Amino acid sequence: MGKKPATYADLEALPDHVVGEIVAGELYASPRPAMRHSAVSSRLGGELMNPFARGRGGPGGWLLLDEPELHVGEDVLVPDLAGWRSERMPHVPDLAATSLAPDWVCEVLSPSTQKLDREAKLPVYAREGVLHVWLMDPRTLTLEVFGLSEGRYTLLLMHTGTAPVRAEPFDAMELDLPFIWDAQ
């Protein structure tokens, strides 16, 4: 007999010090992000907030959230960062989770989550029509930018190091990678 698919009750039963997700019926419990991982995620969100969410020094038009809980199909995902174009999600909903797939997600890779992010979650993001996915690896200072085309992701950009870079869908400004990577 096959293994019973994980349920939301299984997620709720997890201890507070882990991040729980359900992908393809399997429960994943990852440790809370390490400080460097959190710093990269926080700094990236900070860099994007004024120009893209507030429209200060940039085009605006985005709603950006840290670690939103996404209920898409039978899957429950928690990306490090996610963004919705304002015409799709004009305001933060007063809910614990959303079933509206984002237009962009960023996963900050760590040794404990890299396989989950690349192999399990990427196909779900593609299925749900997430147009752009960024994978950021603070250990190798690598940014991978993927764009969705015909239901599959294509690598649009592979950038390693601290030189400024423009990356879709936020290519209206250069990313301050030395600040984001804490490599100043």
Order of alpha helices (4+ residues) and beta strands (2+ residues): alpha-beta-beta-alpha-beta-beta-beta-beta-beta-alpha-beta-beta-beta-alpha
